[in-house]
Structures are given as structure tokens and as C-alpha cells.
Amino acid sequence: MEAIATESRLMPHLHLSLQAGDDLILKRMKRRHGRDDAIRFCEEARRLRPDIVFGADIIAGFPTETEEMFEQSLRLLDDCGLTWLHVFPFSPRPGTPAARMPQVPGEAIRERAARLRAAGAARVAAYLAAQVGQAHSVMMESPQKGRTEHFAEVRFCAAQSTGAIVPARIAGVAEGALQAA
């Protein structure tokens, strides 16, 4: 946590392997954290570095997940202030303990994953819209595309040097990416 607060080389974007927002599902996944642990971590990191942005992995439809348990995962987006989501519909792997548990119907898994993705897309859209007019340092991944320190994609009209860190003022948002002025 000290590094988050003091180390300028550490980017203000953390991707968390949360997996779920319900304590019983987390226990069945054999995760070493609970819902409140995740919330406390995000609150503390944000207190130490107010500009931090979080991403997370979330699984929809883990065996035995009820609608109420799923709702806990959906609420975790707000409770942790998550922006970038990687949503995975559960699929059993033969021979694993989860494959032997009661399975959630496939249609419910797909529907829950779609709801998580829609909520995630809305959070990204709101975050990107808030960046218009802001200045960012952008690490160029290709001549016309890079990422901010907060992981947002930025597109440029004029070619930049790949690998360079360039300053950019954000003029707008298009197709899920920030547009450099």
C-alpha cells in the first residue's frame, strides 16, 4: 500500500482478480478474500491515491450461484468503484471440484454475463466521458493508438512514435476510445 501511495512509477490502474462478489461463492472458488476485503482494499487504495482506477475479473454463473448471489457481484462494481471489467461466463473443466457442483443453467449464465458486460460498458462510457478536456500522458502502442496511465485507449490522428510517452489533451470519445486533440 505504501508503494501505491508513494511510487510515481506505479501506474494508477490496478486490475483485481475478484472473481465474484458473494462470500459463499468466493469460498466455493477457494478464494482467499471475501467481499468486504475487496471493498476495504479499494477504499484504502483510493484514499492513498485518489486518481486510481480499478479493473477486475468477474465470473458469471459459477456453480450454485443464485440470482441473489449474482446481484452481490453486480453491486460490487459500485462498492469497489470498478471501471474496467473482464467478464467470463463459467464453463466447467472436467475433473475440477466446480465441475462436480450443481451447475447454473447455460441461459442464466449467458444472461448474467450480458448484464455484467452492460454494467461494465456503462461504467467505461461514464469514465471516458469524464476525461474529455483532460490532459494525459499516453504510452504509444502503435503509431496512432496508446493508453493512458489509467488504461484508457487513446487514438491520435497524427502518427506518434511507438513506445514513446506523449502528452495529449482529450478532445472526445468515439468507438469506446478517447480521441486526442
C-alpha positions in Angstrom: 0.0 0.0 0.0 2.9 2.3 0.6 4.0 1.8 -3.0 0.6 2.7 -4.2 0.7 5.9 -2.2 4.3 7.0 -2.9 5.8 5.3 -6.0 5.2 7.5 -9.1 6.3 4.7 -11.4 3.4 2.6 -10.3 0.5 3.5 -12.6 -2.8 4.4 -11.1 -4.6 1.4 -12.6 -4.9 -1.9 -10.8 -6.6 -5.0 -12.2 -8.0 -7.2 -9.5 -8.8 -10.9 -9.6 -12.0 -10.6 -7.7 -14.0 -13.3 -9.5 -17.3 -12.8 -7.6 -19.0 -10.5 -5.1 -20.7 -13.1 -2.9 -18.8 -14.6 0.1 -20.2 -18.1 -0.3 -19.3 -18.2 -4.0 -15.8 -16.9 -3.2 -15.4 -19.7 -0.6 -16.5 -22.3 -3.1 -14.0 -20.9 -5.5 -11.4 -21.3 -2.8 -10.5 -17.6 -3.0 -8.6 -16.2 -0.1 -10.5 -12.9 0.1 -14.1 -12.0 0.9 -16.4 -9.3 -0.4 -15.5 -6.9 2.4 -11.8 -7.5 1.9 -12.1 -6.3 -1.7 -14.2 -3.3 -0.8 -11.7 -2.3 2.0 -8.7 -2.7 -0.3 -10.3 -0.4 -3.0 -11.3 2.2 -0.4 -7.8 2.2 1.1 -6.1 2.4 -2.3 -8.4 5.2 -3.4 -7.7 7.0 -0.1 -3.9 6.7 -0.7 -4.2 7.5 -4.4 -7.4 9.3 -5.3 -6.9 9.0 -9.1 -6.6 5.2 -9.0 -8.9 3.3 -11.4 -9.7 -0.4 -11.0 -10.4 -3.2 -13.3 -11.5 -6.7 -12.3 -12.2 -10.2 -13.5 -15.7 -11.4 -12.7 -17.2 -14.8 -13.4 -20.9 -15.1 -14.1 -22.7 -18.4 -13.2 -20.3 -20.2 -11.0 -21.9 -23.4 -9.8 -24.6 -22.9 -7.1 -24.8 -19.1 -7.9 -28.3 -17.9 -7.2 -29.8 -14.7 -8.6 -29.2 -13.1 -5.1 -25.5 -14.2 -5.2 -25.1 -12.8 -8.7 -26.7 -9.5 -7.5 -23.9 -9.2 -5.0 -21.3 -9.4 -7.8 -23.2 -6.8 -9.7 -23.3 -4.5 -6.7 -19.5 -5.0 -6.2 -19.0 -2.8 -9.3 -20.3 0.2 -7.3 -19.0 -0.9 -3.9 -15.4 -1.2 -5.3 -15.7 1.6 -7.9 -14.7 -0.7 -10.7 -14.3 0.7 -14.2 -12.7 -2.0 -16.5 -14.3 -5.4 -16.4 -13.3 -8.7 -17.8 -16.4 -10.8 -17.6 -16.2 -14.6 -18.0 -19.2 -16.9 -18.2 -18.5 -20.0 -16.1 -17.7 -23.2 -18.1 -16.8 -26.4 -16.2 -13.5 -28.0 -16.6 -13.6 -31.8 -16.3 -12.1 -33.2 -13.2 -12.3 -30.0 -11.2 -14.4 -29.6 -8.0 -16.5 -27.0 -9.7 -17.5 -29.4 -12.4 -19.0 -31.7 -9.8 -21.1 -29.0 -8.2 -24.7 -28.2 -9.2 -24.4 -26.2 -12.4 -26.3 -23.0 -13.2 -28.3 -23.3 -16.5 -26.5 -22.1 -19.5 -29.1 -19.4 -20.4 -28.9 -17.9 -16.9 -25.1 -17.8 -17.2 -25.3 -16.0 -20.6 -27.9 -13.6 -19.3 -25.8 -12.8 -16.2 -22.6 -12.3 -18.2 -24.5 -10.0 -20.5 -25.8 -7.9 -17.5 -22.3 -7.6 -16.1 -20.9 -6.6 -19.5 -23.6 -4.0 -20.0 -23.0 -2.6 -16.5 -19.2 -2.6 -17.3 -19.8 -0.8 -20.6 -21.8 1.9 -18.9 -19.1 2.4 -16.3 -16.4 2.7 -19.1 -18.6 5.1 -21.0 -19.0 7.4 -18.0 -15.3 7.2 -17.2 -14.3 8.1 -20.8 -16.8 11.0 -21.0 -15.3 12.4 -17.8 -11.9 12.5 -19.5 -12.9 15.0 -22.2 -10.9 18.2 -21.8 -8.3 16.5 -19.5 -4.6 16.2 -20.2 -3.0 12.7 -20.1 0.4 11.1 -20.7 -0.1 8.4 -23.2 2.2 5.3 -23.8 2.0 4.7 -27.6 1.3 1.0 -28.5 1.2 1.8 -32.2 1.6 4.9 -34.3 -1.9 6.1 -33.7 -3.0 4.3 -30.6 -1.8 4.3 -27.0 -3.1 4.1 -23.4 -3.3 6.5 -20.5 -1.8 5.7 -17.1 -5.4 4.7 -16.2 -5.6 2.1 -19.0 -7.9 4.1 -21.3 -7.2 3.7 -25.0 -6.4 7.0 -26.8 -6.4 7.4 -30.6 -4.4 10.0 -32.5 -5.0 11.5 -36.0 -1.2 12.1 -36.5 1.3 9.3 -36.1 3.3 9.1 -32.9 6.5 7.1 -32.1 5.6 3.6 -30.9 6.9 3.2 -27.3 7.0 6.9 -26.6 5.1 8.6 -23.8 3.4 11.6 -25.3 1.2 14.3 -23.9 -2.4 14.5 -25.1 -5.4 16.6 -24.4 -8.6 14.6 -24.8 -11.0 16.1 -27.4 -13.7 13.5 -27.4 -14.8 9.9 -27.2 -15.5 7.6 -30.2 -16.0 3.9 -30.5 -15.0 3.2 -26.9 -11.8 5.2 -27.0 -10.6 8.6 -26.2 -9.7 10.9 -29.1 -6.6 13.1 -28.8 -6.8 16.7 -29.8 
